[in-house]
Amino acid sequence: MPSPHAWPDCFTTCPVGQWYGRPASRRVTGMEDTTGHPRNAQGHRAWWVAAVAGLAIVVAGAFSTMPGILQGPLHREFHWSRGSIGLAASVNMVLYGVTAPFAAALMDRFGIRRVVVAALSAVAGGALLTTVMNASWQFTLFWGFLVGLGTGSLAMTFGATVTNRWFVQRRGLVTGMLSSGSVLGQLVFLPALSWTIDHYDWRPALITLALVALATAPLVRLTLRDHPADLGQRPYGSDAFVPKPPPVTGAARRTVTVLRDSARTRPFWLLAALFAICGASTNGIMWTHFAPAAHDHGMPVTTASTLLAVIGVFNVAGTIGSGWLTDRVDARRLLAVFFTLRGVLLVTLPLLMAATVNPPMMVFVVVFGLLDLATVPPVIALCRQFHGADSAIVFGWTNAAHQVGAALAALLGGVARDAFGSYDFVWVLLGAACAAAALLALVIQRPSAPRSTELRDTPVPSTADCATGR
């Protein structure tokens, strides 16, 4: 008996009215029952695709915090300065941000699966090469460039692309889950990797992480598909079959064009500036220098890494809560409040550092975790208000500014530690920067005539539709 997929003319193009006497405004698909309602079974392939995509993001997230727990071992073994070690982390963060918009274009051109497998291979190769390095420039090359390119390809734009191709319903839920994947990776891997470094060496930790990435690549190859049409399915929750679009050429050119056009507007630069401060005061300083700073006060690195993992737990709750508030409160005011509270926390952090975990430090960890990623939903909302259908690409470039700020903080934080012997000056400076970001958020003016920001009902794999469903 021939496969149903061999009858596209019958099952995807025949008007319903010709068979059942109903209006011909609807079309029958292989995923539709006789009542005309979509069959969103729990076993829909979209959920498996989302799960595997989430796994890839989790693995990539584990790589992002490694420089923080590698600083001490590399400094002791090679006698490199913390500034030179921070340089590799800085290059990694810059490439993480800059790669993301172009990775979306590559997914349009070559397909999601190929790009993800290549990215996992890059991070695994970079980690393995790092274990045989003997010079600081090699750390910058292997970890900064290779791992940076790989993790940047598995950033939020990857999750948004998967969501918009495979889901019409539950877009917000899936996007939120995939966005928290990198934090989950830190939560799952960071304590175990820290324990491995303490009890064995830093090389086994990197080899373990590389093997996890290599083991994930075949699973991606077998499970992930570029589009529901590859399997003859509709996107989850869609009432119509969506043909797979042809490969998009020139998507990278459009990404640059959107940057050029948005850079001519004042809101873009305000958002980029405050998001750069966001990156400096979170990824740049916390994930790279919190563990070494705590160790300076006598706290074991494993304990400090566990505190970072706890911050990651509250990141998820903070992001979901911020998204709920963004639907109800002015996004500019939310950003002002979030940055003000974050600045207060950073200024007080030197007073909380101790050899053991005390109640004030736990309060810091919980509140900072709630605020860490809370800035993302308001920034996405403002990008939509000002840039409409181009908001996803604009947010990608704004996120690149976030990573530039993170890179500067990672680099200069290490330099400051070498120069002053402590991180106290860095915490206070970044607290003041957060106060400046709060003011920048308040001076952003609403657009007089907001552009249309509606997402299409049918997913399109172009970078223009990478906006999240939140």
VOPAGU-2260 file (C-alpha; in pm, 1 decimal, decimal comma):
REM VOPAGU-2260
SITE   aa  ch    i         X         Y         Z
SITE  MET   A    0       0,0       0,0       0,0
SITE  PRO   A    1     148,8     336,6     -92,9
SITE  SER   A    2     243,6     574,0     185,0
SITE  PRO   A    3       2,4     865,0     254,0
SITE  HIS   A    4     296,0    1095,2     184,7
SITE  ALA   A    5     278,3     978,5    -177,7
SITE  TRP   A    6     -65,3    1148,3    -221,9
SITE  PRO   A    7      10,3    1519,4    -177,9
SITE  ASP   A    8    -239,7    1626,4    -442,2
SITE  CYS   A    9    -524,0    1444,5    -269,7
SITE  PHE   A   10    -456,9    1512,8      96,1
SITE  THR   A   11    -310,8    1860,6      83,7
SITE  THR   A   12    -482,7    2035,4    -205,4
SITE  CYS   A   13    -835,8    1899,9    -249,0
SITE  PRO   A   14   -1103,5    2136,4    -117,2
SITE  VAL   A   15   -1292,3    1985,7     170,8
SITE  GLY   A   16   -1625,0    2073,4      15,2
SITE  GLN   A   17   -1565,2    1836,2    -275,3
SITE  TRP   A   18   -1573,0    1536,5     -39,8
SITE  TYR   A   19   -1791,0    1627,0     256,9
SITE  GLY   A   20   -2016,7    1896,5     126,1
SITE  ARG   A   21   -1855,7    2157,0     353,1
SITE  PRO   A   22   -1720,7    2495,9     244,9
SITE  ALA   A   23   -1401,2    2475,2      49,5
SITE  SER   A   24   -1226,3    2742,9     259,3
SITE  ARG   A   25   -1040,7    2475,5     455,5
SITE  ARG   A   26    -805,0    2211,4     317,6
SITE  VAL   A   27    -754,1    1862,6     444,6
SITE  THR   A   28    -408,4    1759,4     557,0
SITE  GLY   A   29    -265,1    1435,5     673,4
SITE  MET   A   30    -264,9    1575,2    1028,0
SITE  GLU   A   31    -636,0    1667,0    1044,0
SITE  ASP   A   32    -924,0    1454,0    1165,6
SITE  THR   A   33   -1272,4    1437,3    1012,8
SITE  THR   A   34   -1401,7    1720,2    1230,7
SITE  GLY   A   35   -1155,9    1961,8    1074,8
SITE  HIS   A   36    -974,1    2026,1    1404,4
SITE  PRO   A   37    -596,8    1986,6    1432,6
SITE  ARG   A   38    -479,2    1678,0    1611,3
SITE  ASN   A   39    -226,0    1811,5    1860,0
SITE  ALA   A   40    -140,5    1476,6    2012,5
SITE  GLN   A   41     112,8    1461,8    2290,0
SITE  GLY   A   42     333,1    1260,4    2057,1
SITE  HIS   A   43     358,8    1536,8    1797,7
SITE  ARG   A   44     713,2    1542,5    1661,3
SITE  ALA   A   45     742,0    1912,9    1747,4
SITE  TRP   A   46     786,3    1830,2    2115,3
SITE  TRP   A   47    1066,7    1586,6    2040,0
SITE  VAL   A   48    1235,9    1848,4    1821,7
SITE  ALA   A   49    1201,6    2104,6    2101,3
SITE  ALA   A   50    1341,8    1856,5    2354,4
SITE  VAL   A   51    1650,3    1780,9    2145,5
SITE  ALA   A   52    1701,4    2149,9    2068,8
SITE  GLY   A   53    1677,7    2218,2    2441,0
SITE  LEU   A   54    1937,2    1949,8    2509,7
SITE  ALA   A   55    2178,8    2114,0    2264,1
SITE  ILE   A   56    2123,2    2452,1    2432,9
SITE  VAL   A   57    2178,9    2296,1    2776,8
SITE  VAL   A   58    2511,2    2148,6    2663,1
SITE  ALA   A   59    2619,2    2481,1    2512,9
SITE  GLY   A   60    2522,6    2657,5    2836,0
SITE  ALA   A   61    2762,2    2438,8    3031,4
SITE  PHE   A   62    3054,7    2581,3    2830,8
SITE  SER   A   63    2969,3    2942,8    2915,4
SITE  THR   A   64    3069,8    2923,1    3282,6
SITE  MET   A   65    3390,6    2722,4    3244,0
SITE  PRO   A   66    3630,3    3023,1    3231,8
SITE  GLY   A   67    3524,0    3117,3    3583,8
SITE  ILE   A   68    3627,3    2782,8    3734,5
SITE  LEU   A   69    3931,2    2749,2    3506,1
SITE  GLN   A   70    4094,4    3074,2    3619,0
SITE  GLY   A   71    4255,6    2934,9    3931,9
SITE  PRO   A   72    4389,3    2610,6    3779,6
SITE  LEU   A   73    4525,9    2786,2    3468,9
SITE  HIS   A   74    4685,8    3060,3    3679,5
SITE  ARG   A   75    4856,5    2803,1    3903,3
SITE  GLU   A   76    4974,8    2574,0    3623,0
SITE  PHE   A   77    5082,5    2824,1    3356,9
SITE  HIS   A   78    5129,4    3137,2    3572,5
SITE  TRP   A   79    4921,1    3337,9    3329,3
SITE  SER   A   80    4773,4    3665,0    3447,7
SITE  ARG   A   81    4401,1    3680,7    3508,4
SITE  GLY   A   82    4386,1    3946,0    3240,1
SITE  SER   A   83    4521,2    3707,5    2974,4
SITE  ILE   A   84    4280,5    3437,5    3088,1
SITE  GLY   A   85    3996,7    3691,6    3081,5
SITE  LEU   A   86    4091,2    3782,1    2722,9
SITE  ALA   A   87    3989,0    3435,8    2602,7
SITE  ALA   A   88    3660,0    3467,4    2790,8
SITE  SER   A   89    3608,0    3810,3    2633,6
SITE  VAL   A   90    3665,4    3684,4    2279,1
SITE  ASN   A   91    3428,3    3396,8    2352,1
SITE  MET   A   92    3153,9    3632,6    2469,8
SITE  VAL   A   93    3190,8    3871,6    2176,4
SITE  LEU   A   94    3168,7    3588,9    1924,0
SITE  TYR   A   95    2874,4    3441,7    2114,1
SITE  GLY   A   96    2682,9    3763,1    2055,3
SITE  VAL   A   97    2798,8    3844,0    1703,0
SITE  THR   A   98    2754,2    3489,2    1572,1
SITE  ALA   A   99    2387,9    3455,2    1673,2
SITE  PRO   A  100    2224,7    3672,5    1400,8
SITE  PHE   A  101    2439,3    3515,1    1129,4
SITE  ALA   A  102    2376,4    3164,2    1262,5
SITE  ALA   A  103    2006,2    3226,6    1204,1
SITE  ALA   A  104    2088,6    3315,5     843,2
SITE  LEU   A  105    2295,1    2998,7     806,6
SITE  MET   A  106    2002,3    2794,7     938,2
SITE  ASP   A  107    1784,3    2947,6     668,5
SITE  ARG   A  108    2044,3    2861,8     406,3
SITE  PHE   A  109    2174,0    2517,6     510,5
SITE  GLY   A  110    1915,9    2395,3     761,8
SITE  ILE   A  111    1894,0    2383,7    1140,4
SITE  ARG   A  112    2028,8    2031,3    1178,9
SITE  ARG   A  113    2352,3    2088,4     989,0
SITE  VAL   A  114    2429,2    2411,1    1174,1
SITE  VAL   A  115    2361,4    2257,4    1516,5
SITE  VAL   A  116    2577,2    1950,6    1447,6
SITE  ALA   A  117    2858,3    2175,0    1324,8
SITE  ALA   A  118    2824,6    2394,8    1635,0
SITE  LEU   A  119    2841,9    2098,1    1872,4
SITE  SER   A  120    3147,9    1969,4    1685,6
SITE  ALA   A  121    3311,0    2312,6    1718,0
SITE  VAL   A  122    3261,8    2336,8    2095,1
SITE  ALA   A  123    3382,5    1979,3    2144,2
SITE  GLY   A  124    3688,3    2040,4    1927,6
SITE  GLY   A  125    3768,3    2365,7    2106,0
SITE  ALA   A  126    3743,0    2200,2    2446,6
SITE  LEU   A  127    3964,1    1906,2    2346,3
SITE  LEU   A  128    4227,5    2132,4    2191,0
SITE  THR   A  129    4229,9    2341,4    2508,4
SITE  THR   A  130    4351,4    2039,3    2704,1
SITE  VAL   A  131    4676,7    2028,7    2501,6
SITE  MET   A  132    4751,2    2403,0    2493,3
SITE  ASN   A  133    5067,3    2551,7    2644,4
SITE  ALA   A  134    5033,8    2923,6    2564,5
SITE  SER   A  135    4771,3    3185,4    2648,3
SITE  TRP   A  136    4714,1    3273,7    2281,7
SITE  GLN   A  137    4612,5    2912,5    2223,2
SITE  PHE   A  138    4349,6    2944,1    2498,1
SITE  THR   A  139    4216,1    3250,6    2318,0
SITE  LEU   A  140    4211,7    3062,4    1986,4
SITE  PHE   A  141    4064,5    2734,7    2106,9
SITE  TRP   A  142    3825,8    2855,9    2374,8
SITE  GLY   A  143    3769,7    3212,3    2259,5
SITE  PHE   A  144    3714,1    3148,7    1888,1
SITE  LEU   A  145    3609,6    2785,5    1844,4
SITE  VAL   A  146    3391,3    2752,1    2151,1
SITE  GLY   A  147    3260,4    3107,6    2102,5
SITE  LEU   A  148    3148,5    3034,7    1746,6
SITE  GLY   A  149    2985,0    2709,7    1852,0
SITE  THR   A  150    2795,3    2841,6    2153,1
SITE  GLY   A  151    2691,4    3154,1    1961,0
SITE  SER   A  152    2523,8    2932,2    1702,3
SITE  LEU   A  153    2321,0    2771,3    1982,1
SITE  ALA   A  154    2202,8    3099,5    2136,3
SITE  MET   A  155    1848,9    3237,3    2174,7
SITE  THR   A  156    1806,7    3282,5    1799,8
SITE  PHE   A  157    1837,1    2904,5    1759,0
SITE  GLY   A  158    1555,4    2847,9    2006,5
SITE  ALA   A  159    1342,4    3113,0    1839,7
SITE  THR   A  160    1395,3    2957,3    1497,6
SITE  VAL   A  161    1290,6    2612,4    1620,6
SITE  THR   A  162     985,4    2758,3    1794,4
SITE  ASN   A  163     863,3    2954,7    1496,0
SITE  ARG   A  164     905,2    2667,5    1251,0
SITE  TRP   A  165     752,2    2392,2    1461,5
SITE  PHE   A  166     492,2    2568,3    1678,5
SITE  VAL   A  167     193,9    2795,6    1628,3
SITE  GLN   A  168      37,0    2725,3    1965,0
SITE  ARG   A  169     246,4    2728,4    2284,7
SITE  ARG   A  170     511,9    2949,4    2127,5
SITE  GLY   A  171     560,4    3151,1    2444,7
SITE  LEU   A  172     593,2    2840,4    2659,8
SITE  VAL   A  173     841,6    2671,3    2426,9
SITE  THR   A  174    1047,5    2987,8    2381,5
SITE  GLY   A  175    1068,9    3036,3    2756,3
SITE  MET   A  176    1176,0    2677,6    2808,0
SITE  LEU   A  177    1444,8    2694,4    2539,8
SITE  SER   A  178    1567,6    3034,9    2661,8
SITE  SER   A  179    1626,0    2891,6    3008,9
SITE  GLY   A  180    1819,7    2598,2    2863,2
SITE  SER   A  181    2159,8    2765,8    2891,4
SITE  VAL   A  182    2093,1    2844,4    3256,5
SITE  LEU   A  183    1988,1    2484,9    3312,7
SITE  GLY   A  184    2316,2    2375,7    3159,5
SITE  GLN   A  185    2504,0    2582,4    3413,4
SITE  LEU   A  186    2288,7    2440,2    3691,9
SITE  VAL   A  187    2340,2    2077,9    3584,8
SITE  PHE   A  188    2708,3    2082,3    3492,8
SITE  LEU   A  189    2876,4    2355,4    3697,5
SITE  PRO   A  190    2886,4    2183,5    4041,9
SITE  ALA   A  191    2993,4    1852,2    3888,3
SITE  LEU   A  192    3267,0    2015,1    3679,2
SITE  SER   A  193    3391,8    2211,8    3980,9
SITE  TRP   A  194    3407,0    1890,0    4185,0
SITE  THR   A  195    3600,4    1719,7    3906,5
SITE  ILE   A  196    3853,8    2002,9    3893,6
SITE  ASP   A  197    3897,1    2001,1    4272,9
SITE  HIS   A  198    3944,1    1626,1    4299,7
SITE  TYR   A  199    4126,1    1549,6    3975,3
SITE  ASP   A  200    4231,3    1821,2    3731,4
SITE  TRP   A  201    4083,2    2072,6    3491,7
SITE  ARG   A  202    4157,8    1857,1    3185,8
SITE  PRO   A  203    3922,2    1569,6    3277,6
SITE  ALA   A  204    3646,1    1825,6    3326,8
SITE  LEU   A  205    3693,2    1963,7    2974,9
SITE  ILE   A  206    3719,2    1617,1    2823,1
SITE  THR   A  207    3394,3    1518,6    2993,7
SITE  LEU   A  208    3218,9    1826,6    2856,7
SITE  ALA   A  209    3354,4    1762,0    2507,4
SITE  LEU   A  210    3233,2    1400,7    2515,5
SITE  VAL   A  211    2885,8    1517,4    2618,0
SITE  ALA   A  212    2877,6    1754,1    2319,4
SITE  LEU   A  213    2994,9    1480,1    2083,5
SITE  ALA   A  214    2733,5    1240,7    2220,8
SITE  THR   A  215    2461,3    1499,6    2165,4
SITE  ALA   A  216    2550,3    1553,0    1797,5
SITE  PRO   A  217    2424,8    1209,2    1673,2
SITE  LEU   A  218    2103,0    1254,9    1870,1
SITE  VAL   A  219    2051,9    1589,0    1696,2
SITE  ARG   A  220    2127,9    1426,2    1361,8
SITE  LEU   A  221    1868,4    1153,1    1417,5
SITE  THR   A  222    1587,6    1354,9    1579,5
SITE  LEU   A  223    1605,3    1719,2    1475,1
SITE  ARG   A  224    1440,6    1817,3    1148,3
SITE  ASP   A  225    1454,5    2151,7     974,9
SITE  HIS   A  226    1080,3    2184,5     916,2
SITE  PRO   A  227     756,1    1991,8     990,0
SITE  ALA   A  228     704,3    1947,5     615,2
SITE  ASP   A  229    1009,4    1720,4     611,5
SITE  LEU   A  230     789,9    1466,0     790,6
SITE  GLY   A  231     464,4    1555,9     618,9
SITE  GLN   A  232     336,7    1719,8     939,6
SITE  ARG   A  233     188,1    2054,2    1023,3
SITE  PRO   A  234     340,4    2280,8    1288,1
SITE  TYR   A  235     196,8    2213,4    1631,9
SITE  GLY   A  236    -137,5    2392,6    1662,0
SITE  SER   A  237    -157,4    2496,6    1296,9
SITE  ASP   A  238    -481,5    2455,8    1101,6
SITE  ALA   A  239    -300,5    2426,6     769,9
SITE  PHE   A  240     -12,5    2237,7     622,4
SITE  VAL   A  241     289,7    2464,6     573,5
SITE  PRO   A  242     518,9    2376,1     281,9
SITE  LYS   A  243     888,3    2393,3     350,7
SITE  PRO   A  244    1028,9    2715,6     204,1
SITE  PRO   A  245    1329,1    2692,8     -25,1
SITE  PRO   A  246    1671,9    2778,9     119,4
SITE  VAL   A  247    1701,9    3151,6     176,9
SITE  THR   A  248    1992,2    3320,0       5,6
SITE  GLY   A  249    2099,7    3666,8     103,7
SITE  ALA   A  250    1971,0    3631,7     461,1
SITE  ALA   A  251    2307,3    3742,1     598,9
SITE  ARG   A  252    2290,8    4051,7     380,0
SITE  ARG   A  253    1949,0    4134,5     521,1
SITE  THR   A  254    2081,3    4088,6     874,8
SITE  VAL   A  255    2342,3    4356,4     807,0
SITE  THR   A  256    2084,2    4579,8     635,3
SITE  VAL   A  257    1856,6    4567,8     939,3
SITE  LEU   A  258    2152,0    4664,1    1157,6
SITE  ARG   A  259    2229,9    4958,4     932,7
SITE  ASP   A  260    1870,4    5084,4     936,9
SITE  SER   A  261    1813,2    5037,6    1309,4
SITE  ALA   A  262    2145,5    5201,9    1393,9
SITE  ARG   A  263    2001,8    5526,5    1255,9
SITE  THR   A  264    1746,9    5540,2    1538,2
SITE  ARG   A  265    1798,2    5665,2    1893,7
SITE  PRO   A  266    1608,4    5384,1    2070,9
SITE  PHE   A  267    1840,7    5123,8    1921,4
SITE  TRP   A  268    2146,7    5283,6    2077,4
SITE  LEU   A  269    1973,8    5333,5    2411,9
SITE  LEU   A  270    1869,5    4969,4    2420,9
SITE  ALA   A  271    2214,3    4855,3    2307,5
SITE  ALA   A  272    2384,2    5066,4    2576,0
SITE  LEU   A  273    2168,9    4945,5    2863,5
SITE  PHE   A  274    2187,6    4586,5    2742,3
SITE  ALA   A  275    2569,0    4614,3    2724,5
SITE  ILE   A  276    2561,2    4718,7    3091,1
SITE  CYS   A  277    2332,3    4422,8    3154,0
SITE  GLY   A  278    2589,5    4187,4    3004,2
SITE  ALA   A  279    2873,7    4344,0    3199,7
SITE  SER   A  280    2687,5    4313,5    3530,9
SITE  THR   A  281    2575,2    3952,1    3475,3
SITE  ASN   A  282    2759,8    3720,7    3233,3
SITE  GLY   A  283    3078,0    3925,2    3225,4
SITE  ILE   A  284    3144,2    3961,3    3595,2
SITE  MET   A  285    2932,1    3700,2    3771,7
SITE  TRP   A  286    2990,2    3393,6    3554,6
SITE  THR   A  287    3358,4    3471,6    3504,0
SITE  HIS   A  288    3476,7    3633,1    3828,4
SITE  PHE   A  289    3231,3    3552,3    4107,8
SITE  ALA   A  290    3394,9    3218,4    4190,6
SITE  PRO   A  291    3752,1    3364,0    4196,1
SITE  ALA   A  292    3629,7    3662,2    4402,5
SITE  ALA   A  293    3461,3    3434,5    4655,5
SITE  HIS   A  294    3776,0    3220,8    4667,8
SITE  ASP   A  295    3976,4    3533,8    4753,5
SITE  HIS   A  296    3767,3    3550,0    5072,7
SITE  GLY   A  297    3836,8    3184,7    5157,8
SITE  MET   A  298    3529,1    3022,1    5003,6
SITE  PRO   A  299    3596,6    2693,9    4820,0
SITE  VAL   A  300    3544,4    2717,0    4444,3
SITE  THR   A  301    3299,4    2426,4    4459,4
SITE  THR   A  302    3082,7    2618,7    4708,4
SITE  ALA   A  303    3096,7    2934,8    4497,0
SITE  SER   A  304    2999,9    2734,7    4188,2
SITE  THR   A  305    2704,1    2590,8    4376,7
SITE  LEU   A  306    2589,4    2944,7    4457,7
SITE  LEU   A  307    2608,4    3027,0    4085,6
SITE  ALA   A  308    2396,0    2720,6    4016,4
SITE  VAL   A  309    2138,3    2844,6    4268,9
SITE  ILE   A  310    2135,9    3179,3    4087,2
SITE  GLY   A  311    2058,4    2979,9    3775,3
SITE  VAL   A  312    1759,3    2815,4    3942,6
SITE  PHE   A  313    1604,7    3151,2    4027,2
SITE  ASN   A  314    1689,8    3280,1    3677,4
SITE  VAL   A  315    1410,9    3063,9    3539,5
SITE  ALA   A  316    1151,4    3196,0    3784,5
SITE  GLY   A  317    1270,3    3553,8    3732,0
SITE  THR   A  318    1246,5    3530,3    3353,9
SITE  ILE   A  319     894,9    3386,0    3361,7
SITE  GLY   A  320     782,0    3646,2    3615,5
SITE  SER   A  321     936,6    3927,8    3413,1
SITE  GLY   A  322     755,9    3807,4    3100,7
SITE  TRP   A  323     426,2    3810,2    3291,8
SITE  LEU   A  324     493,9    4164,3    3416,2
SITE  THR   A  325     598,5    4285,0    3071,1
SITE  ASP   A  326     248,4    4208,1    2943,6
SITE  ARG   A  327     102,4    4435,4    3212,5
SITE  VAL   A  328     358,6    4704,7    3300,7
SITE  ASP   A  329     553,0    4959,0    3095,7
SITE  ALA   A  330     870,3    4779,6    2986,5
SITE  ARG   A  331    1079,3    5092,9    3039,9
SITE  ARG   A  332     975,0    5118,5    3404,7
SITE  LEU   A  333    1046,9    4750,6    3458,0
SITE  LEU   A  334    1398,1    4792,5    3323,1
SITE  ALA   A  335    1457,6    5093,2    3548,3
SITE  VAL   A  336    1348,0    4896,0    3856,1
SITE  PHE   A  337    1547,0    4586,1    3762,2
SITE  PHE   A  338    1869,5    4777,5    3699,8
SITE  THR   A  339    1831,6    4981,3    4018,5
SITE  LEU   A  340    1789,7    4671,4    4231,9
SITE  ARG   A  341    2078,2    4496,5    4057,1
SITE  GLY   A  342    2304,1    4795,4    4116,3
SITE  VAL   A  343    2224,8    4796,3    4488,1
SITE  LEU   A  344    2305,7    4426,0    4509,7
SITE  LEU   A  345    2641,9    4462,9    4334,5
SITE  VAL   A  346    2749,2    4755,7    4552,1
SITE  THR   A  347    2674,4    4558,5    4868,5
SITE  LEU   A  348    2834,6    4233,3    4748,8
SITE  PRO   A  349    3187,0    4309,0    4887,8
SITE  LEU   A  350    3031,6    4336,2    5233,8
SITE  LEU   A  351    2872,8    3991,7    5199,1
SITE  MET   A  352    3177,4    3794,5    5085,4
SITE  ALA   A  353    3300,6    3543,2    5344,6
SITE  ALA   A  354    3462,2    3202,6    5369,6
SITE  THR   A  355    3126,8    3040,0    5442,0
SITE  VAL   A  356    2775,7    3089,2    5306,8
SITE  ASN   A  357    2580,1    3321,9    5536,3
SITE  PRO   A  358    2211,9    3428,6    5526,6
SITE  PRO   A  359    2282,7    3770,6    5366,4
SITE  MET   A  360    2473,6    3595,2    5087,0
SITE  MET   A  361    2179,0    3361,1    5028,4
SITE  VAL   A  362    1949,0    3663,9    5002,7
SITE  PHE   A  363    2187,1    3810,3    4744,6
SITE  VAL   A  364    2189,9    3484,4    4547,3
SITE  VAL   A  365    1810,6    3456,0    4539,8
SITE  VAL   A  366    1738,8    3818,4    4448,4
SITE  PHE   A  367    2020,5    3841,6    4194,9
SITE  GLY   A  368    1897,1    3521,4    4035,0
SITE  LEU   A  369    1547,9    3666,6    3999,9
SITE  LEU   A  370    1692,6    3979,6    3835,5
SITE  ASP   A  371    1964,1    3818,5    3622,3
SITE  LEU   A  372    1761,1    3743,9    3307,2
SITE  ALA   A  373    1459,9    3957,7    3399,1
SITE  THR   A  374    1575,0    4229,9    3160,8
SITE  VAL   A  375    1531,4    4009,7    2852,6
SITE  PRO   A  376    1148,1    4016,5    2812,1
SITE  PRO   A  377    1123,0    4398,7    2845,3
SITE  VAL   A  378    1403,7    4451,2    2593,4
SITE  ILE   A  379    1238,2    4212,5    2347,2
SITE  ALA   A  380     907,4    4397,4    2395,7
SITE  LEU   A  381    1070,5    4734,2    2324,4
SITE  CYS   A  382    1241,2    4593,8    2013,6
SITE  ARG   A  383     898,7    4484,1    1890,2
SITE  GLN   A  384     746,2    4825,2    1956,6
SITE  PHE   A  385    1014,8    5010,6    1765,6
SITE  HIS   A  386    1111,1    4766,5    1491,2
SITE  GLY   A  387     808,9    4548,7    1421,7
SITE  ALA   A  388     879,5    4258,8    1188,1
SITE  ASP   A  389    1254,1    4322,0    1211,5
SITE  SER   A  390    1251,6    4302,1    1591,0
SITE  ALA   A  391    1412,3    3957,1    1609,6
SITE  ILE   A  392    1715,9    4064,6    1409,4
SITE  VAL   A  393    1736,0    4391,4    1602,1
SITE  PHE   A  394    1725,3    4198,1    1927,8
SITE  GLY   A  395    2002,1    3975,2    1794,7
SITE  TRP   A  396    2221,8    4279,5    1742,7
SITE  THR   A  397    2118,1    4422,6    2079,3
SITE  ASN   A  398    2220,0    4091,8    2232,9
SITE  ALA   A  399    2555,4    4130,1    2056,4
SITE  ALA   A  400    2599,3    4456,4    2250,5
SITE  HIS   A  401    2511,6    4257,9    2563,7
SITE  GLN   A  402    2796,7    4019,6    2490,1
SITE  VAL   A  403    3040,6    4303,0    2415,0
SITE  GLY   A  404    2963,8    4446,9    2757,7
SITE  ALA   A  405    3010,4    4102,8    2909,8
SITE  ALA   A  406    3342,8    4062,8    2730,6
SITE  LEU   A  407    3472,9    4395,8    2856,4
SITE  ALA   A  408    3374,3    4310,2    3212,2
SITE  ALA   A  409    3539,0    3968,0    3186,1
SITE  LEU   A  410    3861,2    4122,3    3056,8
SITE  LEU   A  411    3876,7    4434,4    3272,6
SITE  GLY   A  412    3760,5    4247,2    3581,3
SITE  GLY   A  413    4069,1    4028,2    3558,9
SITE  VAL   A  414    4291,4    4327,6    3492,4
SITE  ALA   A  415    4145,8    4508,7    3796,2
SITE  ARG   A  416    4206,0    4202,3    4013,8
SITE  ASP   A  417    4569,8    4192,2    3902,0
SITE  ALA   A  418    4610,9    4567,1    3962,4
SITE  PHE   A  419    4424,6    4614,7    4292,9
SITE  GLY   A  420    4445,4    4269,4    4446,6
SITE  SER   A  421    4066,3    4242,0    4488,8
SITE  TYR   A  422    3739,7    4278,6    4300,6
SITE  ASP   A  423    3581,3    4537,7    4533,8
SITE  PHE   A  424    3634,3    4827,0    4291,6
SITE  VAL   A  425    3475,3    4625,8    4010,0
SITE  TRP   A  426    3156,0    4553,4    4204,4
SITE  VAL   A  427    3108,9    4920,1    4296,2
SITE  LEU   A  428    3180,7    5040,5    3941,4
SITE  LEU   A  429    2929,0    4800,1    3789,5
SITE  GLY   A  430    2671,7    4901,4    4050,3
SITE  ALA   A  431    2709,4    5261,6    3934,1
SITE  ALA   A  432    2679,5    5147,1    3571,6
SITE  CYS   A  433    2348,0    4977,8    3656,0
SITE  ALA   A  434    2221,0    5309,0    3794,7
SITE  ALA   A  435    2311,7    5470,4    3461,5
SITE  ALA   A  436    2125,9    5193,3    3275,6
SITE  ALA   A  437    1814,8    5261,7    3484,5
SITE  LEU   A  438    1824,0    5623,7    3370,3
SITE  LEU   A  439    1873,3    5521,0    3007,4
SITE  ALA   A  440    1561,5    5304,5    3028,1
SITE  LEU   A  441    1352,8    5598,9    3149,2
SITE  VAL   A  442    1459,8    5832,7    2867,5
SITE  ILE   A  443    1345,2    5591,7    2595,5
SITE  GLN   A  444    1037,3    5745,5    2435,0
SITE  ARG   A  445     745,6    5543,0    2308,9
SITE  PRO   A  446     705,5    5536,2    1929,3
SITE  SER   A  447     428,7    5772,7    1816,3
SITE  ALA   A  448     285,1    5511,0    1579,1
SITE  PRO   A  449     398,6    5161,0    1679,7
SITE  ARG   A  450     474,3    4933,4    1390,4
SITE  SER   A  451     283,6    4611,0    1350,1
SITE  THR   A  452     437,0    4339,4    1565,9
SITE  GLU   A  453     197,5    4054,3    1499,4
SITE  LEU   A  454     356,1    3719,2    1439,0
SITE  ARG   A  455     233,3    3522,0    1146,3
SITE  ASP   A  456       7,5    3228,4    1213,1
SITE  THR   A  457     227,4    3007,3    1001,0
SITE  PRO   A  458     594,3    2982,1    1088,0
SITE  VAL   A  459     844,8    3106,0     835,0
SITE  PRO   A  460    1209,5    3015,7     876,1
SITE  SER   A  461    1347,1    3353,2     772,8
SITE  THR   A  462    1532,2    3561,1    1029,0
SITE  ALA   A  463    1254,1    3817,6    1013,7
SITE  ASP   A  464    1027,2    3581,3    1205,0
SITE  CYS   A  465    1263,5    3483,4    1485,1
SITE  ALA   A  466    1066,8    3695,4    1733,4
SITE  THR   A  467     950,3    3496,2    2030,7
SITE  GLY   A  468     589,6    3422,5    2109,0
SITE  ARG   A  469     600,9    3602,3    2444,4
